């Protein structure tokens, strides 16, 4: 159960007892739980989406439902993916060699590339979700995207895919 607690504690805001042991084996198994955790996150966001739609029943309500569903995911994940997106955009936008780009990514501030990336992806997500709602499968898009997004994280931990740096969670799960 250490691996499940590590997955839930890392990928959500839910308070769970910490794992008794965190080693590469536990971390690797936690990444196998990641899609299951993602499905749970998607299910909660889908309930928010459909509840707001049921109350509002309008084009504006559809947009509001999409915004609140995306906001729910940000809240439930501690905005971990938004922070990672901003860091990645800032690192790539810096045009520095790898060590310098990693230094940019480790800083706590968000630069202009990070801000623009977050705003554009947020608009894209809300717009795409609202369009999917209009076609009757918004809830399914939430379930599939949150599950496959976390499955991609598990795939990225395959042997032969190195971590960007030698410390942190990425180094713990690389190759597991």
Beta strands, then each sheet from edge to edge (+ up, - down):
end
